[in-house]
Structures are given as structure tokens and as C-alpha cells.
Amino acid sequence: MAPDFRDIITIEAGKRGGKPTIRGMRITVYDVLEYLAAGMMEEEIVSDFPYLTKDDILACLQFAANRERAILAVQPLVD
């Protein structure tokens, strides 16, 4: 079972413009999600960035899913 993303994803006002980062490092959740969206495999990301772990990547996915879940759905207007 993957650890809770709240133990991995950090937000610091003075780091990367307050964007969510991994364990206080300078790599953001967005960076990792963009690599995954571009088709990089988890193993490739960990190989290219040896300071990242598989749990870090899972935490990014959990963070994104949690943020998406928190967004309110806009209901269509009914005339």
C-alpha cells in the first residue's frame, strides 16, 4: 500500500512559487504528472531522477486525484 500523499507532497511559499513539490525538493507534482502524460514510465522517471521513488510518483497521482475530487462540478443552467 502506498503511503498517504500528505506525507510526501509539500507546499512551501518560497519554493517553486508555492507549487506542490515532492518532499520539499524543487521537483513539482506538475513536473511528474507532465512526464507521465508524455508517456514516460514510472521506471524511466526514477532512473532519470534517482532521488525520486515509486512512492513519490504514486503520491503525485494521489494528490492530483484528490484535487480533482475536490473540484466542484458545474451544473448546466436549466431554462
C-alpha positions as CSV (number, residue, x, y, z in Angstrom):
1,M,0.0,0.0,0.0
2,A,1.3,3.4,-1.0
3,P,1.9,6.0,1.8
4,D,-0.5,8.9,2.2
5,F,0.4,11.6,-0.3
6,R,0.2,14.2,2.5
7,D,3.3,12.7,3.9
8,I,5.2,13.3,0.7
9,I,3.7,16.3,-1.1
10,T,4.8,19.6,0.5
11,I,3.8,23.2,-0.3
12,E,6.2,26.0,0.8
13,A,5.6,29.6,-0.1
14,G,9.2,30.3,-1.1
15,K,9.8,27.2,-3.1
16,R,8.8,26.9,-6.8
17,G,6.2,29.7,-6.3
18,G,4.3,27.8,-3.7
19,K,3.5,24.9,-6.1
20,P,3.2,21.4,-4.6
21,T,6.6,19.7,-4.5
22,I,7.9,16.3,-3.6
23,R,9.4,16.1,-0.1
24,G,10.5,19.7,-0.2
25,M,12.6,19.3,-3.2
26,R,12.4,21.5,-6.3
27,I,10.6,19.0,-8.5
28,T,6.8,19.7,-8.6
29,V,3.8,17.4,-8.8
30,Y,3.1,19.1,-12.1
31,D,6.6,18.0,-13.4
32,V,6.0,14.4,-12.6
33,L,2.4,14.4,-14.0
34,E,3.7,16.0,-17.2
35,Y,6.4,13.3,-17.6
36,L,3.7,10.6,-17.1
37,A,1.4,12.3,-19.6
38,A,4.2,12.5,-22.1
39,G,4.4,8.7,-21.9
40,M,7.3,8.2,-19.6
41,M,7.1,5.0,-17.5
42,E,7.5,5.1,-13.7
43,E,10.8,3.2,-14.1
44,E,12.1,5.8,-16.5
45,I,11.3,8.7,-14.2
46,V,13.0,7.0,-11.3
47,S,16.0,6.2,-13.5
48,D,16.3,9.8,-14.8
49,F,15.7,11.3,-11.3
50,P,17.3,8.9,-8.8
51,Y,16.2,11.0,-5.8
52,L,12.6,10.1,-6.6
53,T,10.9,6.9,-5.6
54,K,7.9,5.0,-6.9
55,D,6.1,6.1,-3.8
56,D,6.8,9.8,-4.8
57,I,5.2,9.2,-8.2
58,L,2.2,7.5,-6.6
59,A,1.9,10.4,-4.2
60,C,1.7,12.8,-7.2
61,L,-1.1,10.7,-8.7
62,Q,-2.9,10.6,-5.4
63,F,-2.5,14.4,-5.0
64,A,-3.9,15.0,-8.5
65,A,-6.9,12.6,-7.9
66,N,-7.6,14.3,-4.6
67,R,-7.5,17.7,-6.1
68,E,-9.8,16.7,-9.0
69,R,-12.2,15.1,-6.5
70,A,-12.3,18.4,-4.6
71,I,-13.3,20.5,-7.6
72,L,-17.0,21.3,-7.7
73,A,-18.8,20.2,-10.8
74,V,-20.6,23.0,-12.6
75,Q,-24.2,22.1,-13.3
76,P,-25.7,23.2,-16.6
77,L,-28.3,26.0,-16.5
78,V,-31.8,24.9,-17.0
79,D,-34.2,27.4,-18.8
